[in-house]
Amino acid sequence: MRKRKRSDPHTFEQRLEQQRLRLEDELARAPVGRLRDLIAARIEQLQTAAEMHEFLSLRR
């Protein structure tokens, strides 16, 4: 049995950025409506999480 090769670990910031980019791509293709609003709200949440993480990291 072969072991799965694990990818390099990603930082929290990298994962947030990757998710944001994916959602922005989805947002560009989403029709006007509730789904589009939910995607936009999620992008805002990711931005807030990134800002909070940066703020808390500076306090160390």
N, C-alpha and C positions, 0 to 999 in steps of 0.2 A: 504494500500500500504506500503510495507516494504522499508525502506531506505537502500541504498547500503552502505556497510561497506567500508570506505576508508582505503587504506593501509597507513602505516606510510610514512611521506614525506621522500624523498631521497635527499641527498645533490647533488649538481652539480657534484662533484667528483664521487660519487657513480653511477650516471646516465651515466657519460662518461665511467667509467670502465665497467659497464654492457653492454653498446653498443659496446665497444671495444672487449669484450669477445665474444659477439654474432657474430661480424664481423670476428673475427679470426677463429671461428668455420666454418663460411660460406667459408672463404678463403681456409681452409684446404680441403673442399669438391669441390671447384670450379675448373673446367677444365681450362687449360692454355688458355688465350685469353683476350678479352676486359673486360668481366665482372670481371675476377680475378684482372686485373689491376685497375679497378674502386674500388673494395673492398679494395685493398691494399692502394690506395690513400686516401680513407675515413679513414682508420685506422691511417694513418699519420696525417690527419687533426685532428682527435680526440686527438692524442698524443700532437700535437701543442696546441690545446685548453687547455689541462690539464696543460701543462707547462706555458702557458700564465696566466691561472687562478691562479696557484701557485705563479707566479712572482707578479702578481697584489695584491694577498692577503697578501704578505709579506710587501708591501709598505704601508699598513694601519697604 
